[in-house]
């Protein structure tokens, strides 16, 4: 099975500059070049049009089977463009996150992608036939909620749900899924430890072919233990 190729899709120039050596590319593979440094971060932060996101991803000219390393959770809606850019006819989308990011919070008549609701937009893509949320609950989507993840049999439940899932999957990880002792973001943390996250990813990779993915959640220069958390998380997919 081919591994994913890490690449840095660097959106927020100012944040990236402040983070210095704890930028994701430096953590995962020192010297890994950034594909894009977009200084117009206000245009893309929190919400953006689908056309803008698709154009941004297209201009990045990402390698096949990319693991895209981003910074803030507020850019998570860019995943819509990354998923749309996967050249597969039938994929499943797996959203590993402490939040479902699926509620329609748009104002009437608004069509922009929002970081808090883009998962529903991913579900409208022709290439995506199934969505699975892990770590959060949303009434209209298949889920393994945070409450289920605290049960001893969550691994069996995950395998059962993957039985009816497409063979090829896109995996998106928000670091707020982890316990706050491992990583702390501004949006509230989940309860997973690294062993549980590793088990989760391992089961997905045993059952399905991961064709692409991304990792979000860096908002500040990382503490030493958070650096190790990030490295270990990325290593699960590359």
C-alpha positions as CSV (number, residue, x, y, z in Angstrom):
1,X,0.0,0.0,0.0
2,X,1.4,3.4,-1.0
3,X,1.9,5.9,1.9
4,X,0.6,9.5,1.8
5,X,3.0,12.2,0.8
6,X,3.2,15.0,3.3
7,X,3.0,18.6,2.0
8,X,2.4,22.0,3.7
9,X,-0.5,24.0,2.4
10,X,0.4,27.1,4.3
11,X,-2.4,29.6,4.4
12,X,-1.9,32.1,7.1
13,X,1.4,33.9,6.5
14,X,1.4,35.8,9.8
15,X,0.6,32.8,12.0
16,X,3.1,30.7,10.1
17,X,5.8,33.3,10.7
18,X,5.0,33.4,14.4
19,X,5.1,29.7,14.8
20,X,8.7,29.4,13.5
21,X,10.2,26.0,13.9
22,X,6.8,24.5,15.1
23,X,5.3,24.9,11.6
24,X,3.9,21.5,10.6
25,X,6.4,21.0,7.7
26,X,9.3,21.4,10.0
27,X,7.8,19.0,12.5
28,X,7.0,16.2,10.1
29,X,9.9,16.5,7.6
30,X,12.5,19.3,8.2
31,X,13.0,21.3,5.1
32,X,9.7,20.4,3.6
33,X,8.8,23.3,1.4
34,X,5.4,25.1,1.6
35,X,3.3,24.9,-1.5
36,X,1.5,28.2,-1.0
37,X,2.0,31.2,1.3
38,X,-1.2,33.3,1.0
39,X,-0.9,36.6,2.8
40,X,-4.6,37.4,2.0
41,X,-5.6,35.3,4.9
42,X,-8.6,37.4,5.8
43,X,-10.2,36.4,2.6
44,X,-10.1,32.7,3.5
45,X,-10.4,32.7,7.3
46,X,-13.7,31.2,8.7
47,X,-15.5,31.3,5.4
48,X,-14.9,31.4,1.7
49,X,-16.7,30.7,-1.6
50,X,-16.5,27.3,-3.1
51,X,-14.9,28.8,-6.2
52,X,-12.2,30.4,-4.1
53,X,-11.4,27.2,-2.3
54,X,-11.3,25.1,-5.4
55,X,-9.1,27.7,-7.1
56,X,-6.7,27.7,-4.1
57,X,-6.4,24.0,-4.1
58,X,-6.0,23.8,-7.9
59,X,-3.2,26.4,-7.8
60,X,-1.3,24.4,-5.2
61,X,-0.9,21.5,-7.7
62,X,-0.8,19.0,-4.9
63,X,1.0,15.6,-5.4
64,X,-1.1,12.5,-5.7
65,X,-2.1,10.9,-2.3
66,X,-1.3,14.0,-0.3
67,X,-1.4,14.4,3.5
68,X,-1.9,18.2,3.7
69,X,-0.7,19.9,6.9
70,X,-2.5,23.0,7.8
71,X,-2.6,25.4,10.8
72,X,-5.8,26.8,12.3
73,X,-9.1,25.0,12.8
74,X,-10.8,28.0,11.2
75,X,-9.4,26.9,7.8
76,X,-10.9,23.5,8.1
77,X,-13.5,24.3,5.3
78,X,-10.6,24.1,2.8
79,X,-11.0,20.4,3.2
80,X,-13.9,20.7,0.9
81,X,-11.6,21.7,-2.0
82,X,-9.0,19.0,-1.0
83,X,-11.7,16.3,-1.1
84,X,-13.1,17.5,-4.4
85,X,-9.6,17.5,-5.9
86,X,-9.2,13.7,-5.2
87,X,-9.3,11.9,-8.5
88,X,-11.5,9.0,-7.5
89,X,-15.0,8.3,-8.6
90,X,-16.3,6.9,-5.3
91,X,-14.8,7.8,-1.9
92,X,-15.9,7.9,1.7
93,X,-15.0,10.9,3.9
94,X,-14.0,10.3,7.5
95,X,-14.1,13.3,9.8
96,X,-12.1,12.8,13.0
97,X,-12.9,15.8,15.1
98,X,-14.3,17.0,18.5
99,X,-17.0,18.9,16.4
100,X,-19.2,17.7,13.6
101,X,-18.7,20.9,11.5
102,X,-21.9,20.0,9.7
103,X,-24.6,22.4,10.9
104,X,-26.0,24.8,8.4
105,X,-25.1,28.2,10.0
106,X,-25.3,30.3,6.9
107,X,-27.4,33.3,6.7
108,X,-30.3,33.1,4.3
109,X,-29.1,33.2,0.7
110,X,-25.4,32.7,1.6
111,X,-23.5,30.1,-0.2
112,X,-20.0,30.4,1.3
113,X,-18.2,27.5,2.9
114,X,-18.0,27.9,6.6
115,X,-15.4,26.1,8.9
116,X,-18.4,25.1,11.1
117,X,-20.6,23.6,8.4
118,X,-18.5,22.4,5.5
119,X,-19.0,18.7,6.1
120,X,-22.5,18.9,4.7
121,X,-21.1,20.5,1.6
122,X,-18.6,17.6,1.2
123,X,-21.6,15.3,1.3
124,X,-23.0,17.0,-1.8
125,X,-20.0,16.2,-3.9
126,X,-20.6,13.6,-6.6
127,X,-17.5,11.6,-5.7
128,X,-18.4,11.3,-2.0
129,X,-20.9,8.5,-1.3
130,X,-20.6,8.2,2.5
131,X,-19.5,10.3,5.5
132,X,-18.5,9.0,8.9
133,X,-18.0,11.4,11.9
134,X,-15.7,10.2,14.6
135,X,-15.7,12.1,17.9
136,X,-18.9,14.1,17.4
137,X,-22.6,13.6,16.8
138,X,-24.8,15.0,14.1
139,X,-28.4,13.8,13.6
140,X,-28.3,13.4,9.8
141,X,-24.9,11.7,9.5
142,X,-23.4,8.4,10.5
143,X,-21.4,8.9,13.7
144,X,-19.2,7.4,16.3
145,X,-19.8,10.1,19.0
146,X,-17.5,11.0,21.8
147,X,-19.8,9.0,24.1
148,X,-19.3,5.9,22.0
149,X,-15.6,6.4,21.9
150,X,-15.5,6.2,25.7
151,X,-17.0,2.6,25.5
152,X,-14.8,-0.4,25.4
153,X,-16.3,-1.8,22.2
154,X,-15.8,1.3,20.0
155,X,-13.2,-0.5,17.9
156,X,-15.8,-3.2,16.9
157,X,-18.3,-0.5,16.2
158,X,-15.9,1.2,13.9
159,X,-15.2,-2.0,12.0
160,X,-18.9,-2.6,11.5
161,X,-19.5,0.9,10.2
162,X,-16.6,0.5,7.8
163,X,-18.0,-2.7,6.4
164,X,-20.5,-0.7,4.3
165,X,-18.2,2.1,3.5
166,X,-16.4,2.8,0.2
167,X,-13.1,1.0,-0.3
168,X,-11.2,4.3,-0.8
169,X,-11.4,7.0,1.9
170,X,-10.2,10.6,2.7
171,X,-9.3,11.1,6.3
172,X,-9.4,14.6,8.0
173,X,-8.0,14.9,11.5
174,X,-8.6,17.9,13.8
175,X,-6.2,17.9,16.7
176,X,-9.0,19.0,19.0
177,X,-10.1,15.4,19.0
178,X,-7.2,14.8,21.5
179,X,-7.2,15.2,25.3
180,X,-6.0,18.6,26.3
181,X,-3.0,17.1,28.1
182,X,-1.7,16.2,24.6
183,X,-2.8,19.2,22.5
184,X,-4.7,22.4,23.4
185,X,-6.7,24.4,20.9
186,X,-9.2,27.2,21.2
187,X,-12.3,25.1,20.4
188,X,-12.5,22.6,23.3
189,X,-10.8,19.3,23.4
190,X,-11.9,15.7,23.0
191,X,-10.9,12.7,25.2
192,X,-8.7,10.5,22.9
193,X,-5.2,9.6,23.9
194,X,-2.5,8.9,21.3
195,X,-2.9,5.1,21.6
196,X,-6.6,5.4,20.9
197,X,-6.0,7.6,17.9
198,X,-3.4,5.2,16.6
199,X,-5.8,2.3,17.0
200,X,-8.5,4.3,15.1
201,X,-6.2,5.1,12.2
202,X,-4.8,1.6,12.1
203,X,-8.3,0.1,11.8
204,X,-9.2,2.5,9.0
205,X,-6.0,1.6,7.1
206,X,-6.5,-2.1,7.7
207,X,-10.1,-2.0,6.3
208,X,-9.8,0.7,3.7
209,X,-7.3,2.5,1.3
210,X,-6.6,6.0,2.5
211,X,-6.1,8.0,-0.7
212,X,-5.6,11.4,0.9
213,X,-5.9,13.3,4.1
214,X,-5.2,16.4,6.2
215,X,-4.4,17.5,9.7
216,X,-5.6,20.8,11.3
217,X,-5.4,22.4,14.7
218,X,-2.2,24.4,15.1
219,X,-2.9,27.8,16.4
220,X,0.2,28.9,18.3
221,X,3.8,28.0,18.9
222,X,3.7,24.5,20.3
223,X,4.9,23.3,23.7
224,X,7.4,20.5,23.7
225,X,4.9,17.8,24.4
226,X,2.6,19.2,21.7
227,X,5.4,18.9,19.2
228,X,5.7,15.2,20.0
229,X,1.9,14.8,19.7
230,X,1.9,16.4,16.2
231,X,4.8,14.3,15.0
232,X,3.2,11.1,16.2
233,X,-0.2,12.0,14.7
234,X,1.3,12.7,11.3
235,X,3.3,9.5,11.4
236,X,0.1,7.5,11.6
237,X,-0.7,8.4,8.0
238,X,2.7,8.7,6.3
